[in-house]
Amino acid sequence: MPGPPESWPEETGFSLIEVMVALAIFGLAAVALVRLSGVSLASAVTLADRQLAAIVARNQALEAMLERQPPAPAAGRERAGQRDWAWQRRIAPGPLPGT
């Protein structure tokens, strides 16, 4: 049995295993953050595209409602967000009879 605690060698610092485990955990966290930023950037681009597509669709719906003639099938292009968007209007019956 070793002597009293006062005679034990004083331990300071971290062991090699502790440092390696800490670095592995830090590495996993860093990789997760890099992946998260990539996914976040891709989501932002997709969201911006969907928002511009919704604006183009709303513009075309408003133009169809404001025409004096009943809307007819049509297709065209519209510029939004420094980009050309192709659109196509289709006519279909509404959910209620007579609409």
C-alpha positions in Angstrom: 0.0 0.0 0.0 1.4 3.4 -0.9 2.2 5.9 1.6 0.1 8.8 2.7 -1.3 11.2 0.0 1.3 13.8 0.9 4.0 11.5 -0.5 2.3 10.9 -3.8 3.8 12.7 -6.8 1.9 15.8 -7.7 -0.1 15.4 -10.9 -0.5 18.5 -13.1 -1.8 19.0 -16.6 -3.6 16.5 -18.9 -2.7 13.1 -20.0 -2.2 12.3 -23.7 -5.5 10.3 -23.8 -7.4 13.3 -22.3 -6.0 15.7 -24.9 -6.8 13.3 -27.8 -10.3 12.8 -26.6 -10.8 16.5 -26.3 -9.4 17.1 -29.8 -11.7 14.4 -31.2 -14.7 16.0 -29.6 -13.7 19.5 -30.9 -13.1 18.1 -34.4 -16.5 16.5 -34.5 -18.1 19.7 -33.3 -16.2 21.7 -36.0 -17.2 19.4 -38.8 -20.8 19.6 -37.6 -20.7 23.4 -37.7 -19.2 23.5 -41.2 -21.9 21.2 -42.5 -24.6 23.2 -40.8 -23.3 26.4 -42.4 -23.3 24.7 -45.8 -26.9 23.5 -45.4 -28.0 26.9 -44.1 -26.5 28.6 -47.1 -28.2 26.2 -49.5 -31.5 26.7 -47.7 -31.2 30.5 -48.0 -30.6 30.3 -51.8 -33.6 27.9 -52.2 -35.8 30.2 -50.1 -34.8 33.2 -52.2 -35.6 31.4 -55.4 -39.0 30.3 -54.0 -39.8 33.8 -52.9 -39.0 35.3 -56.4 -41.1 32.5 -58.0 -44.0 33.4 -55.7 -43.7 37.1 -56.7 -43.8 36.2 -60.4 -46.8 33.9 -59.9 -48.6 36.6 -57.9 -47.9 39.2 -60.6 -49.3 36.9 -63.3 -52.4 36.1 -61.2 -53.1 39.8 -60.7 -52.6 40.6 -64.4 -55.1 37.8 -65.3 -57.6 39.1 -62.8 -57.3 42.7 -64.1 -57.8 41.8 -67.8 -61.2 42.7 -69.3 -61.4 39.3 -71.1 -61.7 36.0 -69.2 -58.2 34.6 -68.7 -56.9 32.3 -71.4 -54.0 29.9 -71.3 -50.7 31.7 -71.9 -47.0 31.5 -71.4 -44.2 34.0 -71.2 -41.2 35.3 -69.3 -40.8 37.8 -66.6 -37.7 39.4 -65.1 -37.4 39.3 -61.3 -34.3 39.3 -59.1 -31.9 39.9 -62.0 -33.1 36.6 -63.6 -35.7 35.6 -66.2 -38.5 33.4 -65.0 -40.6 31.4 -67.4 -44.3 31.1 -66.5 -47.3 29.3 -67.9 -51.0 30.0 -67.2 -53.4 27.0 -67.3 -57.1 27.3 -66.9 -58.9 24.8 -64.7 -62.3 24.7 -63.1 -62.5 25.9 -59.5 -63.4 23.8 -56.5 -67.0 25.2 -56.4 -69.6 24.6 -59.2 -69.7 27.5 -61.6 -66.3 28.9 -60.7 
